[in-house]
Amino acid sequence: MLLLQVVFWLSVGLLAWTFIGYPLAVLFLARMFPRPWHEGEFSGVVSMIVAAHNEENVIREKVENCLALDFGAADAEIIVVSDGSTDSTNAILKEFSAADPKLRIITYQPRAGKANALNLGVSQARGEVLIFSDANVMVRARSCQAILSPLVDSRVGAVCGRVFLRARGSDEVAGESMYMKYEGVVQNAEASWHSTVGVDGALFAMRRSLFQPLPQAIILDDFMLSMQAPANRLRIVYKNEAEAVEEVIASAENEFRRKARIVAGGYQFLVAFLRSGRSFTLGTWFALFSHKILRWIAPFLLLIVFGVNLALLDTASYRWIIWAQCTFYTLAALGYWVKSLRRSYLVYLPYYFTVVNVAALSGFFRFVTLRQRVLWEKVER
């Protein structure tokens, strides 16, 4: 009985730590032990790289957006790589072939995956700094100046931008938008104290010297690229002023595949990194374990909490806890079966939390069974 109680409360404690305790702890560390970085106007060569596959609905707007960006004193080029597109993406890109000398367009067939597209784009780039941005993300005019400014500090290896989600076409509460705001607070604090772990792949910058060609089988290209910074004892910082907007459909179903892919890619990165013999600093391991790894294993902890709770029902306090869990998961089930109820936070939050943790569980099994596809499938976001 005592062992079961220890297992129960240890699992509860780890869940509470990753979702509540660690964010509060890192906010405290950022306030008490800040490590500011230098900023200034970046005047070197920068290459902005956009990988696209079948993006006919947004590619024209994306190219126009890139051409309108203000890079300040930097000598900038923009490289758009179309990875085996079979819609009208290539035809639209052809219209821009002579639009601006700083724009370079690369198209090829057949499709080889995003890693190949990024490797090819970087191989053709002149920049000492690389900016990566997704095709469906519109960057605000002065955001490139902002994302480049921390890189005048030699201790900074990568910079994460701030991406706003604009919901469309749904009656649901924008759970992913709420989650990204929560993540933004945590990443800001991590950057102020030590270093963030990972970036939002929709908009980030890194030093060219840190770039390692991506394996064709890589799932999370942005995570692997950005984590080269802490692996080389450099920081990843978060820049609020480097803003971009991504239009999303506020649907937890649409996030399921994306979350499962992220978790599968997270496990892939962790195993590959451990096998490489490289290491992180203690602070980076602390942040990686607290912020990422515990999130990836959260569904297992939730299953342990529920299962062990059932074995402890002879104690009144544990009966109250099981009723609380059952109520939470009942609300989640109602959100699944009755979509109109998702308009209420009371239903949507349990529903969204459950969906992303089931997705994390799916991601683990996709990783161990090698069923996660390398070629990315667009999610309607």
BAKOLKE-397334 format. One record per residue (C-alpha): residue in one letter; residue number from 1; x, y, z. Coordinates in steps of 0.2 Angstrom, whole numbers, plus 5000, padded with zeros to 4 digits. Layout:
// BAKOLKE-397334
@aa A, i NUM, u X, v Y, w Z
...
// end
This chain:
// BAKOLKE-397334
@aa M, i 1, u 5000, v 5000, w 5000
@aa L, i 2, u 5014, v 5012, w 5004
@aa L, i 3, u 5023, v 5008, w 4988
@aa L, i 4, u 5007, v 5012, w 4978
@aa Q, i 5, u 5005, v 5029, w 4987
@aa V, i 6, u 5023, v 5033, w 4984
@aa V, i 7, u 5021, v 5029, w 4965
@aa F, i 8, u 5004, v 5039, w 4965
@aa W, i 9, u 5011, v 5055, w 4972
@aa L, i 10, u 5027, v 5054, w 4963
@aa S, i 11, u 5018, v 5053, w 4947
@aa V, i 12, u 5006, v 5067, w 4952
@aa G, i 13, u 5022, v 5077, w 4958
@aa L, i 14, u 5030, v 5075, w 4941
@aa L, i 15, u 5014, v 5081, w 4932
@aa A, i 16, u 5012, v 5096, w 4943
@aa W, i 17, u 5031, v 5100, w 4941
@aa T, i 18, u 5030, v 5100, w 4922
@aa F, i 19, u 5014, v 5110, w 4920
@aa I, i 20, u 5014, v 5121, w 4935
@aa G, i 21, u 5030, v 5120, w 4946
@aa Y, i 22, u 5043, v 5122, w 4932
@aa P, i 23, u 5035, v 5137, w 4924
@aa L, i 24, u 5034, v 5145, w 4941
@aa A, i 25, u 5052, v 5140, w 4945
@aa V, i 26, u 5059, v 5146, w 4929
@aa L, i 27, u 5050, v 5163, w 4931
@aa F, i 28, u 5058, v 5165, w 4948
@aa L, i 29, u 5075, v 5160, w 4942
@aa A, i 30, u 5073, v 5173, w 4927
@aa R, i 31, u 5068, v 5187, w 4940
@aa M, i 32, u 5082, v 5183, w 4953
@aa F, i 33, u 5096, v 5177, w 4941
@aa P, i 34, u 5094, v 5186, w 4924
@aa R, i 35, u 5107, v 5184, w 4911
@aa P, i 36, u 5104, v 5198, w 4899
@aa W, i 37, u 5112, v 5197, w 4881
@aa H, i 38, u 5118, v 5211, w 4871
@aa E, i 39, u 5108, v 5218, w 4856
@aa G, i 40, u 5112, v 5229, w 4841
@aa E, i 41, u 5110, v 5231, w 4823
@aa F, i 42, u 5116, v 5216, w 4813
@aa S, i 43, u 5126, v 5221, w 4798
@aa G, i 44, u 5132, v 5204, w 4791
@aa V, i 45, u 5124, v 5193, w 4777
@aa V, i 46, u 5108, v 5184, w 4781
@aa S, i 47, u 5099, v 5171, w 4771
@aa M, i 48, u 5080, v 5168, w 4774
@aa I, i 49, u 5075, v 5150, w 4769
@aa V, i 50, u 5057, v 5145, w 4766
@aa A, i 51, u 5053, v 5127, w 4762
@aa A, i 52, u 5037, v 5124, w 4753
@aa H, i 53, u 5026, v 5109, w 4747
@aa N, i 54, u 5010, v 5111, w 4738
@aa E, i 55, u 5007, v 5129, w 4745
@aa E, i 56, u 4997, v 5136, w 4731
@aa N, i 57, u 4985, v 5145, w 4743
@aa V, i 58, u 4998, v 5155, w 4752
@aa I, i 59, u 5014, v 5155, w 4742
@aa R, i 60, u 5011, v 5171, w 4733
@aa E, i 61, u 5007, v 5180, w 4749
@aa K, i 62, u 5022, v 5173, w 4757
@aa V, i 63, u 5034, v 5178, w 4743
@aa E, i 64, u 5027, v 5196, w 4743
@aa N, i 65, u 5028, v 5196, w 4762
@aa C, i 66, u 5047, v 5191, w 4762
@aa L, i 67, u 5051, v 5204, w 4749
@aa A, i 68, u 5043, v 5218, w 4760
@aa L, i 69, u 5053, v 5213, w 4775
@aa D, i 70, u 5065, v 5226, w 4782
@aa F, i 71, u 5082, v 5218, w 4786
@aa G, i 72, u 5090, v 5234, w 4792
@aa A, i 73, u 5109, v 5235, w 4789
@aa A, i 74, u 5110, v 5216, w 4784
@aa D, i 75, u 5114, v 5210, w 4767
@aa A, i 76, u 5099, v 5199, w 4764
@aa E, i 77, u 5094, v 5186, w 4752
@aa I, i 78, u 5078, v 5175, w 4752
@aa I, i 79, u 5078, v 5157, w 4746
@aa V, i 80, u 5062, v 5148, w 4742
@aa V, i 81, u 5063, v 5129, w 4740
@aa S, i 82, u 5048, v 5120, w 4732
@aa D, i 83, u 5050, v 5102, w 4737
@aa G, i 84, u 5041, v 5092, w 4723
@aa S, i 85, u 5026, v 5102, w 4723
@aa T, i 86, u 5012, v 5095, w 4712
@aa D, i 87, u 4999, v 5109, w 4713
@aa S, i 88, u 5002, v 5127, w 4705
@aa T, i 89, u 5015, v 5132, w 4718
@aa N, i 90, u 5029, v 5131, w 4705
@aa A, i 91, u 5019, v 5141, w 4692
@aa I, i 92, u 5016, v 5155, w 4705
@aa L, i 93, u 5034, v 5155, w 4710
@aa K, i 94, u 5040, v 5156, w 4692
@aa E, i 95, u 5030, v 5173, w 4691
@aa F, i 96, u 5043, v 5180, w 4704
@aa S, i 97, u 5058, v 5173, w 4695
@aa A, i 98, u 5064, v 5191, w 4690
@aa A, i 99, u 5055, v 5200, w 4704
@aa D, i 100, u 5070, v 5205, w 4715
@aa P, i 101, u 5088, v 5201, w 4714
@aa K, i 102, u 5089, v 5195, w 4732
@aa L, i 103, u 5075, v 5182, w 4729
@aa R, i 104, u 5081, v 5165, w 4723
@aa I, i 105, u 5069, v 5151, w 4719
@aa I, i 106, u 5073, v 5132, w 4718
@aa T, i 107, u 5061, v 5119, w 4712
@aa Y, i 108, u 5064, v 5101, w 4710
@aa Q, i 109, u 5055, v 5084, w 4707
@aa P, i 110, u 5051, v 5072, w 4715
@aa R, i 111, u 5047, v 5076, w 4733
@aa A, i 112, u 5061, v 5072, w 4744
@aa G, i 113, u 5055, v 5079, w 4761
@aa K, i 114, u 5058, v 5095, w 4771
@aa A, i 115, u 5075, v 5090, w 4777
@aa N, i 116, u 5081, v 5089, w 4759
@aa A, i 117, u 5073, v 5106, w 4755
@aa L, i 118, u 5082, v 5114, w 4770
@aa N, i 119, u 5098, v 5106, w 4766
@aa L, i 120, u 5098, v 5112, w 4748
@aa G, i 121, u 5092, v 5129, w 4753
@aa V, i 122, u 5107, v 5131, w 4765
@aa S, i 123, u 5119, v 5124, w 4753
@aa Q, i 124, u 5115, v 5138, w 4741
@aa A, i 125, u 5115, v 5151, w 4754
@aa R, i 126, u 5128, v 5165, w 4757
@aa G, i 127, u 5122, v 5170, w 4774
@aa E, i 128, u 5132, v 5169, w 4790
@aa V, i 129, u 5115, v 5169, w 4799
@aa L, i 130, u 5100, v 5158, w 4793
@aa I, i 131, u 5082, v 5163, w 4796
@aa F, i 132, u 5069, v 5149, w 4794
@aa S, i 133, u 5051, v 5152, w 4791
@aa D, i 134, u 5036, v 5142, w 4786
@aa A, i 135, u 5027, v 5145, w 4770
@aa N, i 136, u 5010, v 5149, w 4779
@aa V, i 137, u 5017, v 5161, w 4791
@aa M, i 138, u 5017, v 5180, w 4788
@aa V, i 139, u 5031, v 5189, w 4796
@aa R, i 140, u 5029, v 5207, w 4801
@aa A, i 141, u 5039, v 5220, w 4793
@aa R, i 142, u 5053, v 5224, w 4806
@aa S, i 143, u 5053, v 5207, w 4813
@aa C, i 144, u 5069, v 5201, w 4804
@aa Q, i 145, u 5078, v 5216, w 4812
@aa A, i 146, u 5072, v 5211, w 4829
@aa I, i 147, u 5076, v 5192, w 4827
@aa L, i 148, u 5094, v 5197, w 4821
@aa S, i 149, u 5098, v 5209, w 4835
@aa P, i 150, u 5103, v 5196, w 4848
@aa L, i 151, u 5115, v 5188, w 4837
@aa V, i 152, u 5127, v 5202, w 4839
@aa D, i 153, u 5131, v 5194, w 4855
@aa S, i 154, u 5143, v 5180, w 4852
@aa R, i 155, u 5135, v 5169, w 4867
@aa V, i 156, u 5119, v 5168, w 4857
@aa G, i 157, u 5117, v 5154, w 4844
@aa A, i 158, u 5099, v 5155, w 4840
@aa V, i 159, u 5084, v 5166, w 4842
@aa C, i 160, u 5065, v 5161, w 4842
@aa G, i 161, u 5052, v 5172, w 4836
@aa R, i 162, u 5035, v 5175, w 4843
@aa V, i 163, u 5021, v 5168, w 4832
@aa F, i 164, u 5003, v 5173, w 4834
@aa L, i 165, u 4989, v 5161, w 4829
@aa R, i 166, u 4973, v 5169, w 4821
@aa A, i 167, u 4959, v 5157, w 4822
@aa R, i 168, u 4947, v 5155, w 4808
@aa G, i 169, u 4932, v 5143, w 4803
@aa S, i 170, u 4928, v 5136, w 4820
@aa D, i 171, u 4917, v 5137, w 4834
@aa E, i 172, u 4929, v 5130, w 4846
@aa V, i 173, u 4940, v 5139, w 4859
@aa A, i 174, u 4957, v 5141, w 4851
@aa G, i 175, u 4966, v 5129, w 4863
@aa E, i 176, u 4982, v 5129, w 4853
@aa S, i 177, u 4983, v 5148, w 4854
@aa M, i 178, u 4981, v 5148, w 4873
@aa Y, i 179, u 4994, v 5135, w 4874
@aa M, i 180, u 5006, v 5145, w 4863
@aa K, i 181, u 5004, v 5160, w 4875
@aa Y, i 182, u 5008, v 5149, w 4890
@aa E, i 183, u 5023, v 5142, w 4880
@aa G, i 184, u 5029, v 5160, w 4876
@aa V, i 185, u 5029, v 5165, w 4895
@aa V, i 186, u 5040, v 5149, w 4899
@aa Q, i 187, u 5051, v 5152, w 4884
@aa N, i 188, u 5054, v 5170, w 4889
@aa A, i 189, u 5059, v 5165, w 4906
@aa E, i 190, u 5070, v 5151, w 4900
@aa A, i 191, u 5079, v 5163, w 4889
@aa S, i 192, u 5081, v 5176, w 4902
@aa W, i 193, u 5088, v 5164, w 4915
@aa H, i 194, u 5098, v 5152, w 4904
@aa S, i 195, u 5092, v 5146, w 4887
@aa T, i 196, u 5076, v 5140, w 4879
@aa V, i 197, u 5075, v 5122, w 4873
@aa G, i 198, u 5069, v 5122, w 4855
@aa V, i 199, u 5061, v 5135, w 4845
@aa D, i 200, u 5044, v 5138, w 4836
@aa G, i 201, u 5049, v 5132, w 4818
@aa A, i 202, u 5037, v 5144, w 4810
@aa L, i 203, u 5051, v 5158, w 4813
@aa F, i 204, u 5068, v 5156, w 4820
@aa A, i 205, u 5086, v 5161, w 4816
@aa M, i 206, u 5103, v 5153, w 4819
@aa R, i 207, u 5121, v 5155, w 4816
@aa R, i 208, u 5126, v 5146, w 4800
@aa S, i 209, u 5142, v 5139, w 4809
@aa L, i 210, u 5130, v 5129, w 4819
@aa F, i 211, u 5121, v 5121, w 4805
@aa Q, i 212, u 5123, v 5102, w 4803
@aa P, i 213, u 5115, v 5094, w 4787
@aa L, i 214, u 5099, v 5086, w 4792
@aa P, i 215, u 5097, v 5067, w 4790
@aa Q, i 216, u 5084, v 5063, w 4778
@aa A, i 217, u 5074, v 5053, w 4791
@aa I, i 218, u 5073, v 5067, w 4803
@aa I, i 219, u 5056, v 5072, w 4809
@aa L, i 220, u 5058, v 5088, w 4819
@aa D, i 221, u 5070, v 5098, w 4809
@aa D, i 222, u 5068, v 5114, w 4819
@aa F, i 223, u 5071, v 5106, w 4835
@aa M, i 224, u 5087, v 5097, w 4829
@aa L, i 225, u 5093, v 5113, w 4821
@aa S, i 226, u 5090, v 5125, w 4836
@aa M, i 227, u 5097, v 5113, w 4849
@aa Q, i 228, u 5114, v 5114, w 4840
@aa A, i 229, u 5116, v 5130, w 4850
@aa P, i 230, u 5115, v 5123, w 4868
@aa A, i 231, u 5125, v 5108, w 4862
@aa N, i 232, u 5139, v 5120, w 4858
@aa R, i 233, u 5137, v 5130, w 4874
@aa L, i 234, u 5127, v 5144, w 4866
@aa R, i 235, u 5110, v 5151, w 4870
@aa I, i 236, u 5093, v 5150, w 4862
@aa V, i 237, u 5084, v 5167, w 4866
@aa Y, i 238, u 5067, v 5172, w 4864
@aa K, i 239, u 5063, v 5188, w 4855
@aa N, i 240, u 5045, v 5195, w 4858
@aa E, i 241, u 5047, v 5209, w 4844
@aa A, i 242, u 5051, v 5196, w 4831
@aa E, i 243, u 5033, v 5194, w 4827
@aa A, i 244, u 5024, v 5183, w 4814
@aa V, i 245, u 5006, v 5178, w 4811
@aa E, i 246, u 4999, v 5160, w 4807
@aa E, i 247, u 4981, v 5158, w 4802
@aa V, i 248, u 4974, v 5142, w 4811
@aa I, i 249, u 4958, v 5132, w 4811
@aa A, i 250, u 4955, v 5131, w 4830
@aa S, i 251, u 4952, v 5112, w 4831
@aa A, i 252, u 4960, v 5100, w 4843
@aa E, i 253, u 4958, v 5086, w 4830
@aa N, i 254, u 4969, v 5096, w 4818
@aa E, i 255, u 4982, v 5097, w 4832
@aa F, i 256, u 4982, v 5078, w 4835
@aa R, i 257, u 4993, v 5073, w 4821
@aa R, i 258, u 5005, v 5088, w 4823
@aa K, i 259, u 5007, v 5084, w 4842
@aa A, i 260, u 5010, v 5066, w 4838
@aa R, i 261, u 5023, v 5070, w 4826
@aa I, i 262, u 5032, v 5082, w 4838
@aa V, i 263, u 5033, v 5069, w 4851
@aa A, i 264, u 5039, v 5056, w 4839
@aa G, i 265, u 5052, v 5068, w 4833
@aa G, i 266, u 5057, v 5072, w 4851
@aa Y, i 267, u 5060, v 5054, w 4856
@aa Q, i 268, u 5070, v 5053, w 4839
@aa F, i 269, u 5081, v 5068, w 4844
@aa L, i 270, u 5084, v 5062, w 4862
@aa V, i 271, u 5089, v 5045, w 4857
@aa A, i 272, u 5101, v 5051, w 4843
@aa F, i 273, u 5108, v 5065, w 4854
@aa L, i 274, u 5112, v 5052, w 4868
@aa R, i 275, u 5120, v 5040, w 4855
@aa S, i 276, u 5131, v 5054, w 4848
@aa G, i 277, u 5141, v 5056, w 4865
@aa R, i 278, u 5138, v 5074, w 4865
@aa S, i 279, u 5131, v 5083, w 4881
@aa F, i 280, u 5122, v 5098, w 4887
@aa T, i 281, u 5125, v 5109, w 4902
@aa L, i 282, u 5116, v 5105, w 4918
@aa G, i 283, u 5105, v 5120, w 4916
@aa T, i 284, u 5100, v 5114, w 4898
@aa W, i 285, u 5097, v 5096, w 4904
@aa F, i 286, u 5086, v 5103, w 4918
@aa A, i 287, u 5076, v 5113, w 4906
@aa L, i 288, u 5075, v 5099, w 4893
@aa F, i 289, u 5069, v 5087, w 4906
@aa S, i 290, u 5056, v 5098, w 4915
@aa H, i 291, u 5049, v 5107, w 4899
@aa K, i 292, u 5050, v 5094, w 4886
@aa I, i 293, u 5054, v 5076, w 4892
@aa L, i 294, u 5041, v 5076, w 4906
@aa R, i 295, u 5028, v 5083, w 4893
@aa W, i 296, u 5032, v 5068, w 4882
@aa I, i 297, u 5030, v 5055, w 4895
@aa A, i 298, u 5015, v 5064, w 4903
@aa P, i 299, u 5002, v 5052, w 4896
@aa F, i 300, u 5011, v 5037, w 4905
@aa L, i 301, u 5011, v 5047, w 4921
@aa L, i 302, u 4992, v 5050, w 4919
@aa L, i 303, u 4989, v 5032, w 4916
@aa I, i 304, u 4999, v 5028, w 4932
@aa V, i 305, u 4989, v 5040, w 4942
@aa F, i 306, u 4972, v 5034, w 4936
@aa G, i 307, u 4977, v 5015, w 4938
@aa V, i 308, u 4985, v 5017, w 4955
@aa N, i 309, u 4971, v 5028, w 4961
@aa L, i 310, u 4959, v 5013, w 4957
@aa A, i 311, u 4970, v 5002, w 4969
@aa L, i 312, u 4968, v 5014, w 4983
@aa L, i 313, u 4949, v 5017, w 4984
@aa D, i 314, u 4948, v 5010, w 5001
@aa T, i 315, u 4954, v 5027, w 5007
@aa A, i 316, u 4941, v 5041, w 5007
@aa S, i 317, u 4953, v 5054, w 5000
@aa Y, i 318, u 4958, v 5043, w 4986
@aa R, i 319, u 4940, v 5041, w 4982
@aa W, i 320, u 4938, v 5060, w 4980
@aa I, i 321, u 4953, v 5060, w 4969
@aa I, i 322, u 4946, v 5047, w 4957
@aa W, i 323, u 4929, v 5056, w 4956
@aa A, i 324, u 4938, v 5072, w 4951
@aa Q, i 325, u 4948, v 5062, w 4938
@aa C, i 326, u 4932, v 5054, w 4931
@aa T, i 327, u 4923, v 5071, w 4930
@aa F, i 328, u 4938, v 5078, w 4921
@aa Y, i 329, u 4938, v 5064, w 4908
@aa T, i 330, u 4919, v 5064, w 4907
@aa L, i 331, u 4920, v 5082, w 4902
@aa A, i 332, u 4934, v 5078, w 4889
@aa A, i 333, u 4923, v 5064, w 4882
@aa L, i 334, u 4908, v 5076, w 4881
@aa G, i 335, u 4919, v 5088, w 4871
@aa Y, i 336, u 4924, v 5074, w 4859
@aa W, i 337, u 4906, v 5068, w 4856
@aa V, i 338, u 4897, v 5084, w 4856
@aa K, i 339, u 4907, v 5097, w 4847
@aa S, i 340, u 4895, v 5112, w 4851
@aa L, i 341, u 4901, v 5110, w 4869
@aa R, i 342, u 4918, v 5114, w 4865
@aa R, i 343, u 4913, v 5133, w 4865
@aa S, i 344, u 4914, v 5132, w 4884
@aa Y, i 345, u 4931, v 5132, w 4892
@aa L, i 346, u 4924, v 5120, w 4905
@aa V, i 347, u 4923, v 5107, w 4892
@aa Y, i 348, u 4936, v 5112, w 4880
@aa L, i 349, u 4951, v 5113, w 4892
@aa P, i 350, u 4949, v 5095, w 4898
@aa Y, i 351, u 4945, v 5090, w 4880
@aa Y, i 352, u 4961, v 5098, w 4873
@aa F, i 353, u 4972, v 5092, w 4887
@aa T, i 354, u 4966, v 5074, w 4884
@aa V, i 355, u 4968, v 5075, w 4865
@aa V, i 356, u 4986, v 5082, w 4866
@aa N, i 357, u 4991, v 5068, w 4879
@aa V, i 358, u 4983, v 5055, w 4868
@aa A, i 359, u 4993, v 5062, w 4854
@aa A, i 360, u 5009, v 5061, w 4864
@aa L, i 361, u 5005, v 5043, w 4868
@aa S, i 362, u 5002, v 5040, w 4849
@aa G, i 363, u 5019, v 5049, w 4845
@aa F, i 364, u 5028, v 5037, w 4857
@aa F, i 365, u 5021, v 5022, w 4848
@aa R, i 366, u 5024, v 5029, w 4831
@aa F, i 367, u 5042, v 5031, w 4836
@aa V, i 368, u 5045, v 5014, w 4843
@aa T, i 369, u 5036, v 5006, w 4829
@aa L, i 370, u 5044, v 5017, w 4816
@aa R, i 371, u 5027, v 5022, w 4809
@aa Q, i 372, u 5029, v 5041, w 4809
@aa R, i 373, u 5031, v 5047, w 4791
@aa V, i 374, u 5046, v 5058, w 4788
@aa L, i 375, u 5037, v 5067, w 4774
@aa W, i 376, u 5027, v 5080, w 4783
@aa E, i 377, u 5008, v 5081, w 4780
@aa K, i 378, u 5001, v 5098, w 4781
@aa V, i 379, u 4988, v 5100, w 4796
@aa E, i 380, u 4975, v 5113, w 4793
@aa R, i 381, u 4981, v 5126, w 4806
// end
